[in-house]
Amino acid sequence: MVEFEGREAIVTGGTGALGAAVVGRLVLAGATVHVPVYATDELEGFPYRSHNAVKLYERLDLTTESDVAELYRAVPSLYASIHLAGGFEMGPITSTSFEMWERLMRLNATTCFLCCREAVKTIAERDGRILNVTARPVLVPMAQVTAYSASKAAVAALTLSLAEELSSSSIWVNAIVPSIIDTPRNRAAIPDAHFDAWPKPEEIAETVAFLASPQNAVTRGALVPVYGRS
């Protein structure tokens, strides 16, 4: 059983479907969870908006160095930094604009880099955990997601390199690799899919919580598939 009693965690993308499941799992395990919020409409339907163990930081842009630094300065006793924020777009490469390429790089790779860097500075010589999220097309090629795959491949490479850089420390760095997740938005986008095979946010949250917990004593530098039966 994972245990976070008395520990502080940051969860980016914490108001999304997977993020809310992770926030809930960490709160259940005793953590205080800090969640950056870019736009206030992200909080609509967020079940932990008023929870006393959840601290919200509104109007923070995770693609901006100063905003990310501000977030991490607010959590000096940070233990776990979990980076779920990102974006998805798809299409054939001939219709992939440079603006789309740059946007996905910012949303996926840049946010992860900035948060990893500040997390390492904040955790410093203490024990800690960093958990990123890449995507199945990085490991299993998929058509018409070149920009998205490239941005998530950058996250995978960052994870592996940083894990090696910190190998002599007590900061473990890992990433989960989801397939398509069973969320209302994904069901609406692919209405004819077999939803039962898709991993549920709450199921993935269990893996996230373990990898980011003190109970993970040995796993670092891993890209952990969370495909379910899909």
Backbone bond lengths (Angstrom), bond angles and torsions (degrees), N, CA, C in turn:
res aa  C-N    CA-C-N  psi(-1)  N-CA   C-N-CA  omega(-1)  CA-C   N-CA-C  phi
1 M - - - 1.468 - - 1.528 109.58 -
2 V 1.336 117.11 129.60 1.460 119.77 -179.58 1.526 110.20 -73.74
3 E 1.325 115.85 147.91 1.457 122.03 -174.84 1.528 108.99 -137.91
4 F 1.320 116.23 119.96 1.464 122.20 179.68 1.527 112.14 -121.14
5 E 1.301 118.20 16.00 1.467 121.08 -175.05 1.524 110.49 -53.35
6 G 1.341 115.31 124.93 1.457 120.91 177.59 1.516 114.69 78.79
7 R 1.316 118.05 6.08 1.465 121.32 -177.65 1.527 111.00 -106.06
8 E 1.338 114.62 154.32 1.464 122.20 -177.58 1.529 109.12 -109.54
9 A 1.330 115.64 137.87 1.462 120.69 178.24 1.519 109.93 -134.66
10 I 1.326 115.88 145.40 1.457 122.59 169.41 1.523 107.43 -106.47
11 V 1.335 116.79 134.55 1.459 121.68 175.18 1.521 107.81 -127.06
12 T 1.334 117.30 106.39 1.459 119.56 173.67 1.525 108.36 -80.16
13 G 1.325 115.51 150.53 1.463 118.12 -173.44 1.506 111.96 67.90
14 G 1.326 116.59 22.20 1.456 121.43 -172.84 1.505 115.22 -70.57
15 T 1.343 118.06 -13.78 1.468 120.18 179.68 1.523 112.37 -92.95
16 G 1.333 118.17 -5.33 1.463 120.99 177.43 1.514 111.96 -78.16
17 A 1.322 116.47 -178.78 1.469 120.82 -176.68 1.519 111.56 -62.33
18 L 1.335 117.20 -51.30 1.467 119.70 177.14 1.514 110.47 -68.82
19 G 1.319 117.40 -41.58 1.460 120.62 -178.56 1.511 112.77 -59.52
20 A 1.332 116.78 -43.47 1.469 119.84 179.64 1.520 110.89 -63.65
21 A 1.333 116.86 -37.74 1.469 119.90 177.41 1.521 111.00 -64.64
22 V 1.336 116.78 -40.35 1.467 120.39 178.31 1.523 110.76 -67.50
23 V 1.314 116.86 -44.26 1.469 120.00 177.81 1.529 109.84 -57.08
24 G 1.314 116.68 -47.11 1.461 120.49 -179.79 1.515 112.73 -61.02
25 R 1.335 116.05 -39.98 1.470 119.64 -179.59 1.524 111.10 -67.12
26 L 1.325 116.94 -40.44 1.465 120.05 179.87 1.523 111.40 -68.96
27 V 1.324 116.81 -40.16 1.466 120.29 177.33 1.526 109.84 -60.98
28 L 1.340 116.21 -43.17 1.461 120.67 178.79 1.524 111.25 -59.86
29 A 1.346 115.84 -32.26 1.467 120.54 -179.29 1.523 112.67 -85.71
30 G 1.337 117.48 1.25 1.459 120.36 173.96 1.516 116.27 102.87
31 A 1.335 117.73 5.80 1.468 120.39 -177.35 1.520 112.07 -80.58
32 T 1.323 115.05 155.35 1.459 121.83 161.30 1.519 106.14 -96.26
33 V 1.328 116.82 126.25 1.462 121.41 -171.22 1.528 109.79 -115.03
34 H 1.320 115.53 129.39 1.461 123.01 -179.40 1.528 108.54 -106.90
35 V 1.331 116.48 125.26 1.462 121.69 -172.26 1.525 110.17 -125.22
36 P 1.341 118.15 113.98 1.462 120.17 173.70 1.526 110.59 -75.34
37 V 1.325 115.90 142.89 1.465 121.66 -177.59 1.529 108.35 -129.59
38 Y 1.322 116.83 120.66 1.464 120.46 -178.06 1.517 111.55 -77.60
39 A 1.331 117.35 -46.73 1.469 122.41 -179.09 1.526 108.63 -130.17
40 T 1.333 115.26 141.85 1.467 119.54 -174.83 1.521 112.65 -62.74
41 D 1.350 118.51 -25.44 1.458 118.68 179.99 1.523 112.40 -67.86
42 E 1.350 117.44 -14.15 1.461 120.28 174.72 1.529 111.21 -63.89
43 L 1.331 116.47 -22.68 1.460 120.00 -175.34 1.521 113.04 -83.16
44 E 1.325 117.55 -8.15 1.456 120.31 178.56 1.533 109.20 -65.42
45 G 1.297 116.56 118.97 1.452 121.25 -179.34 1.514 114.93 83.14
46 F 1.337 117.96 -1.04 1.465 120.19 178.72 1.526 108.32 -72.55
47 P 1.324 118.89 116.41 1.468 120.89 -169.20 1.526 114.57 -72.29
48 Y 1.343 118.18 -13.56 1.466 120.13 -175.63 1.530 111.67 -110.19
49 R 1.324 115.57 20.43 1.464 120.97 -176.53 1.521 112.40 -56.29
50 S 1.319 116.95 -37.49 1.469 120.92 -176.30 1.517 113.04 -111.62
51 H 1.316 117.57 13.79 1.463 120.92 -178.13 1.526 109.52 -72.71
52 N 1.315 116.66 136.44 1.471 119.45 -175.39 1.521 113.36 -71.62
53 A 1.331 118.19 -12.33 1.463 120.79 177.47 1.528 112.27 -98.51
54 V 1.336 117.36 5.41 1.461 122.23 -178.87 1.526 108.96 -119.00
55 K 1.325 116.11 122.82 1.456 122.53 -179.98 1.526 109.07 -109.32
56 L 1.335 116.13 124.69 1.456 121.47 -177.95 1.522 110.96 -101.60
57 Y 1.335 115.27 142.40 1.469 122.23 179.19 1.523 107.01 -125.40
58 E 1.314 116.08 97.90 1.458 120.53 -171.93 1.524 112.47 -83.72
59 R 1.345 113.07 153.31 1.471 123.20 176.54 1.532 112.81 61.47
60 L 1.308 116.58 39.43 1.455 121.38 173.99 1.531 109.50 -104.00
61 D 1.324 116.37 130.64 1.459 122.64 179.04 1.524 107.99 -103.86
62 L 1.322 116.78 111.50 1.463 121.02 -174.90 1.526 113.35 -75.29
63 T 1.332 117.60 -2.73 1.463 119.95 172.31 1.526 111.46 -91.94
64 T 1.335 116.94 1.43 1.461 122.37 -177.56 1.526 109.55 -111.21
65 E 1.330 117.13 123.47 1.457 121.45 -175.71 1.522 112.90 -54.48
66 S 1.320 116.70 -46.06 1.462 119.88 -175.00 1.524 111.77 -65.79
67 D 1.335 117.52 -35.95 1.465 120.41 178.91 1.525 110.92 -68.82
68 V 1.328 116.88 -40.89 1.464 120.12 178.85 1.531 110.36 -65.82
69 A 1.327 116.44 -42.34 1.467 119.68 177.71 1.528 110.80 -61.55
70 E 1.325 116.75 -39.28 1.470 120.79 178.62 1.526 111.13 -61.87
71 L 1.332 116.63 -42.67 1.464 120.86 179.02 1.523 110.74 -59.86
72 Y 1.324 117.57 -48.77 1.462 120.36 -174.94 1.531 112.18 -73.36
73 R 1.311 117.67 -28.26 1.475 119.39 173.55 1.519 111.23 -63.95
74 A 1.322 116.97 -27.98 1.460 121.23 -178.56 1.523 112.94 -75.88
75 V 1.357 116.88 -10.49 1.471 120.76 -176.94 1.528 109.03 -128.53
76 P 1.334 118.33 67.56 1.476 120.15 -174.69 1.514 114.27 -65.84
77 S 1.343 117.74 -21.81 1.461 120.44 179.99 1.531 111.79 -99.33
78 L 1.294 116.59 28.96 1.461 122.69 -177.08 1.532 112.29 -55.16
79 Y 1.322 115.54 136.61 1.464 121.34 172.82 1.532 111.50 -111.15
80 A 1.335 116.90 -50.77 1.461 120.61 -176.11 1.523 110.60 -121.63
81 S 1.338 115.33 132.10 1.461 120.94 176.45 1.522 107.74 -119.44
82 I 1.325 116.13 114.94 1.465 122.61 -171.97 1.523 108.07 -117.35
83 H 1.321 116.83 121.02 1.461 121.65 -168.43 1.524 110.53 -112.83
84 L 1.336 115.59 94.19 1.458 121.89 -178.10 1.520 112.38 -105.62
85 A 1.318 118.46 -8.30 1.465 121.32 -178.00 1.522 110.10 -65.16
86 G 1.313 116.48 144.03 1.455 120.19 178.29 1.511 111.09 171.90
87 G 1.315 115.23 -170.69 1.458 120.73 -178.88 1.509 111.07 -148.60
88 F 1.339 115.18 163.84 1.467 121.29 -179.63 1.516 109.52 -139.22
89 E 1.325 115.91 133.40 1.460 123.27 169.31 1.518 106.93 -147.32
90 M 1.318 116.48 153.86 1.457 119.18 -179.54 1.518 110.50 -142.51
91 G 1.325 115.22 166.46 1.456 122.22 178.48 1.517 108.98 154.49
92 P 1.338 117.32 160.33 1.463 120.03 177.62 1.521 111.08 -61.58
93 I 1.316 116.82 153.80 1.461 119.61 -174.13 1.525 111.96 -62.08
94 T 1.332 117.88 -29.14 1.463 120.19 -179.60 1.525 112.87 -67.43
95 S 1.343 116.32 -20.25 1.466 119.24 177.10 1.530 112.00 -110.46
96 T 1.336 115.77 10.63 1.466 120.07 176.95 1.519 108.58 -87.09
97 S 1.307 116.15 110.06 1.463 120.73 -177.79 1.523 110.71 -76.69
98 F 1.312 114.68 159.78 1.459 119.25 174.46 1.526 110.31 -62.86
99 E 1.343 116.29 -33.81 1.465 120.33 177.56 1.533 110.81 -62.34
100 M 1.347 117.37 -40.80 1.466 120.20 177.08 1.523 110.37 -63.89
101 W 1.335 115.99 -46.04 1.468 120.80 178.54 1.521 110.45 -54.82
102 E 1.320 116.86 -51.63 1.467 120.52 -178.86 1.518 111.50 -63.64
103 R 1.325 117.26 -39.92 1.467 120.62 -178.76 1.526 111.03 -62.41
104 L 1.333 117.08 -46.60 1.457 119.83 -179.73 1.524 111.81 -67.84
105 M 1.317 117.24 -35.66 1.460 119.26 175.31 1.525 111.08 -63.13
106 R 1.318 116.31 -41.32 1.478 119.39 178.35 1.519 111.07 -65.93
107 L 1.345 116.31 -49.04 1.460 120.33 -174.20 1.526 112.48 -67.35
108 N 1.328 116.97 -36.16 1.462 120.22 -175.08 1.523 113.16 -99.32
109 A 1.322 117.31 -56.54 1.466 120.24 -174.04 1.522 112.54 -80.14
110 T 1.338 117.27 -47.03 1.465 119.61 -176.04 1.522 111.91 -65.43
111 T 1.326 117.41 -44.91 1.471 119.36 179.59 1.525 110.76 -60.63
112 C 1.333 116.21 -41.16 1.470 120.20 179.93 1.525 110.65 -64.53
113 F 1.322 116.96 -45.87 1.467 120.50 179.53 1.522 111.32 -59.23
114 L 1.326 117.10 -50.19 1.464 120.00 -177.09 1.522 111.28 -62.64
115 C 1.328 117.19 -41.77 1.466 120.19 -179.38 1.525 111.39 -69.43
116 C 1.326 117.36 -39.70 1.468 119.57 176.39 1.526 110.69 -61.37
117 R 1.309 116.15 -45.51 1.468 119.82 -177.88 1.524 111.41 -60.90
118 E 1.335 116.61 -47.25 1.463 119.31 -179.20 1.520 111.89 -69.69
119 A 1.339 116.82 -32.53 1.463 119.81 177.44 1.521 110.68 -63.77
120 V 1.332 116.96 -43.99 1.466 119.96 179.20 1.520 110.52 -63.21
121 K 1.321 118.01 -42.12 1.463 121.07 177.00 1.523 111.47 -60.42
122 T 1.325 115.69 -41.35 1.469 120.36 -174.94 1.517 111.74 -74.30
123 I 1.329 116.92 -45.34 1.464 120.08 -179.69 1.520 111.08 -70.35
124 A 1.324 115.97 -39.37 1.471 123.88 174.30 1.523 111.87 52.65
125 E 1.331 117.55 -118.61 1.469 121.54 -172.80 1.526 113.35 -86.51
126 R 1.323 117.45 -0.43 1.465 119.68 -179.01 1.532 110.66 -86.59
127 D 1.329 115.10 172.87 1.458 120.00 169.49 1.522 109.17 -70.09
128 G 1.319 115.87 150.40 1.457 119.09 176.87 1.510 111.59 -174.60
129 R 1.322 115.04 171.34 1.455 121.51 -178.52 1.533 109.57 -136.06
130 I 1.337 115.31 140.66 1.459 122.41 173.77 1.520 107.21 -124.95
131 L 1.330 115.79 131.44 1.455 120.29 -177.49 1.529 108.74 -132.46
132 N 1.326 116.15 120.23 1.459 122.44 178.71 1.521 110.42 -105.95
133 V 1.339 115.95 172.51 1.464 120.25 175.97 1.518 109.03 -131.31
134 T 1.311 115.77 120.39 1.461 121.73 173.72 1.529 107.22 -104.96
135 A 1.329 120.30 -145.86 1.462 120.09 -175.73 1.523 110.65 -155.53
136 R 1.310 115.93 153.94 1.466 121.43 -176.66 1.535 113.56 -56.57
137 P 1.343 120.20 -37.43 1.471 118.44 179.43 1.523 114.26 -60.68
138 V 1.331 117.89 -15.19 1.465 120.11 175.03 1.525 110.37 -69.32
139 L 1.327 117.01 -34.41 1.468 121.76 -178.13 1.525 112.47 -100.46
140 V 1.330 117.09 -30.72 1.462 122.59 -178.99 1.525 107.46 -123.23
141 P 1.338 119.19 104.22 1.460 120.99 -172.51 1.527 113.15 -54.56
142 M 1.322 114.98 141.05 1.458 122.50 -179.92 1.518 108.19 -137.43
143 A 1.300 117.24 138.98 1.459 121.41 -177.50 1.523 111.75 -75.62
144 Q 1.316 115.31 153.04 1.464 124.86 170.95 1.525 114.30 66.20
145 V 1.333 116.38 26.43 1.468 120.05 174.35 1.535 109.54 -133.90
146 T 1.329 117.10 39.46 1.461 120.09 -173.64 1.519 112.50 -60.08
147 A 1.330 117.26 -48.40 1.462 119.95 -177.85 1.521 110.89 -67.06
148 Y 1.322 116.45 -44.16 1.466 120.69 178.24 1.525 111.14 -61.60
149 S 1.331 116.72 -46.90 1.461 120.56 -179.33 1.520 111.24 -61.53
150 A 1.329 116.28 -41.69 1.465 119.80 -179.88 1.525 111.02 -63.73
151 S 1.318 117.17 -40.89 1.464 119.84 -179.68 1.523 111.04 -67.19
152 K 1.327 116.64 -37.10 1.466 119.83 178.84 1.529 111.72 -77.21
153 A 1.336 116.83 -28.42 1.465 119.61 173.85 1.522 110.19 -64.75
154 A 1.329 116.54 -35.38 1.465 120.19 175.62 1.524 110.52 -61.83
155 V 1.324 117.17 -39.28 1.468 120.96 177.20 1.527 110.42 -64.14
156 A 1.335 116.84 -42.12 1.466 120.07 178.99 1.516 110.90 -62.69
157 A 1.334 117.09 -45.75 1.462 120.74 179.94 1.515 111.44 -64.10
158 L 1.326 116.35 -41.38 1.459 120.89 177.38 1.532 110.32 -59.63
159 T 1.321 115.99 -44.16 1.471 120.98 -179.49 1.524 111.46 -59.66
160 L 1.324 116.68 -49.00 1.463 120.45 -176.97 1.525 111.45 -66.81
161 S 1.323 116.50 -42.17 1.459 119.79 -179.29 1.526 111.42 -67.18
162 L 1.338 116.68 -43.40 1.464 119.90 -179.24 1.526 110.85 -66.79
163 A 1.329 117.33 -38.01 1.466 120.04 177.34 1.520 110.88 -58.85
164 E 1.329 116.31 -39.98 1.462 119.89 178.90 1.531 110.55 -70.95
165 E 1.322 116.52 -40.06 1.471 120.24 178.45 1.524 111.52 -59.21
166 L 1.334 115.86 -35.31 1.466 120.64 -176.44 1.525 112.61 -99.49
167 S 1.323 117.49 14.59 1.464 120.89 -172.49 1.524 113.46 -60.74
168 S 1.330 117.38 -27.75 1.464 119.36 -179.53 1.522 112.12 -89.89
169 S 1.325 116.78 -0.23 1.460 120.94 179.16 1.524 109.26 -98.05
170 S 1.329 115.94 -169.13 1.464 120.71 175.12 1.524 110.36 -113.53
171 I 1.326 116.19 28.78 1.463 121.98 175.79 1.524 107.46 -106.76
172 W 1.326 116.72 109.88 1.460 120.92 179.52 1.527 108.93 -90.73
173 V 1.324 116.10 134.54 1.465 122.59 179.18 1.521 109.14 -119.66
174 N 1.320 116.67 125.79 1.466 122.70 178.87 1.526 109.33 -142.05
175 A 1.313 115.57 171.80 1.460 121.03 174.05 1.516 109.93 -141.29
176 I 1.314 115.72 145.72 1.459 120.08 169.66 1.520 108.36 -92.83
177 V 1.338 115.02 155.14 1.469 121.52 -179.18 1.529 107.62 -126.41
178 P 1.331 118.06 89.68 1.468 119.44 -178.80 1.522 112.31 -78.57
179 S 1.324 115.11 151.24 1.459 121.38 160.64 1.532 105.33 -87.28
180 I 1.303 118.59 -163.02 1.458 119.37 176.14 1.523 109.05 -64.94
181 I 1.329 116.33 135.07 1.463 122.54 -174.28 1.525 109.56 -99.33
182 D 1.304 116.57 145.01 1.465 121.43 -178.12 1.532 110.02 -77.15
183 T 1.323 115.80 89.90 1.459 122.64 177.47 1.530 108.74 -125.10
184 P 1.331 117.98 158.76 1.476 119.76 177.43 1.524 112.59 -56.28
185 R 1.311 117.70 -39.46 1.467 120.69 -179.59 1.528 111.06 -64.37
186 N 1.334 117.11 -43.45 1.460 119.86 -179.85 1.526 111.78 -69.28
187 R 1.317 116.91 -35.61 1.470 118.95 176.28 1.523 110.76 -63.53
188 A 1.336 116.24 -40.39 1.464 119.87 179.42 1.518 111.13 -66.88
189 A 1.338 116.76 -34.22 1.465 120.75 -178.00 1.521 112.11 -74.27
190 I 1.353 116.76 -31.52 1.479 120.87 -177.84 1.531 107.52 -130.45
191 P 1.330 117.70 72.85 1.474 120.05 -170.79 1.516 114.77 -67.21
192 D 1.334 118.59 -18.23 1.466 120.56 -177.99 1.532 113.21 -96.61
193 A 1.303 117.64 6.90 1.467 121.06 -176.84 1.531 111.27 -75.64
194 H 1.332 114.93 165.58 1.468 120.92 175.41 1.531 107.85 -90.08
195 F 1.317 116.05 89.96 1.464 121.26 -173.85 1.529 112.94 -62.06
196 D 1.317 116.91 -30.27 1.464 119.91 -176.73 1.522 112.36 -61.36
197 A 1.337 116.60 -25.34 1.467 120.18 -178.63 1.523 112.57 -82.76
198 W 1.323 116.75 -17.66 1.466 119.71 -177.45 1.528 110.84 -74.58
199 P 1.319 118.52 139.74 1.463 119.92 175.68 1.525 111.36 -66.44
200 K 1.316 116.12 142.11 1.461 121.79 -179.34 1.529 109.76 -87.95
201 P 1.334 118.33 148.40 1.470 120.07 178.33 1.524 113.14 -52.96
202 E 1.330 117.19 -40.34 1.461 120.46 -178.38 1.534 111.50 -66.95
203 E 1.326 116.62 -32.08 1.462 120.08 177.87 1.530 110.70 -70.18
204 I 1.332 115.86 -44.12 1.463 119.51 178.26 1.524 110.47 -65.24
205 A 1.320 116.69 -35.74 1.466 120.89 179.79 1.518 111.92 -58.85
206 E 1.332 117.75 -31.56 1.462 120.52 177.82 1.530 110.58 -64.34
207 T 1.333 116.97 -42.02 1.460 120.68 178.63 1.521 110.42 -67.24
208 V 1.329 116.54 -43.25 1.468 120.96 177.86 1.517 110.35 -58.45
209 A 1.328 116.26 -48.08 1.463 120.18 -177.08 1.522 111.20 -60.97
210 F 1.335 117.48 -41.29 1.465 118.77 179.18 1.525 111.38 -65.33
211 L 1.328 117.62 -49.47 1.461 120.01 -177.29 1.524 111.94 -61.60
212 A 1.324 117.04 -29.99 1.462 121.61 -178.72 1.515 113.16 -91.87
213 S 1.316 117.75 4.75 1.461 121.64 -172.52 1.523 112.60 -101.46
214 P 1.334 116.96 163.62 1.469 120.71 173.17 1.523 112.22 -62.97
215 Q 1.336 117.13 -22.25 1.463 119.87 -179.70 1.536 111.64 -70.52
216 N 1.330 116.74 -19.07 1.462 119.45 172.32 1.523 107.47 -79.95
217 A 1.309 115.72 95.44 1.465 120.98 -174.19 1.520 113.52 -95.39
218 V 1.347 118.19 -13.01 1.461 118.61 -171.88 1.530 115.43 -136.21
219 T 1.311 118.95 -17.12 1.466 119.77 -172.41 1.519 110.96 -87.14
220 R 1.330 115.07 118.65 1.467 121.24 175.04 1.526 107.67 -144.72
221 G 1.337 115.92 157.48 1.454 120.24 178.10 1.518 113.50 63.75
222 A 1.328 116.87 31.32 1.462 120.94 -177.75 1.524 110.86 -109.57
223 L 1.324 115.61 141.99 1.452 123.27 167.82 1.533 106.21 -107.05
224 V 1.326 115.72 102.45 1.469 120.96 -167.82 1.521 110.40 -98.16
225 P 1.348 118.30 112.54 1.463 119.84 177.75 1.522 111.13 -63.85
226 V 1.319 115.73 138.02 1.476 121.77 173.08 1.530 106.36 -130.77
227 Y 1.319 114.82 67.93 1.466 122.04 -173.83 1.512 113.42 -90.56
228 G 1.329 118.07 -18.99 1.449 118.79 -168.38 1.515 110.21 62.42
229 R 1.337 117.31 -133.54 1.468 121.59 178.68 1.522 111.75 -102.78
230 S 1.319 117.01 11.01 1.475 119.62 -177.31 1.522 111.22 -83.56
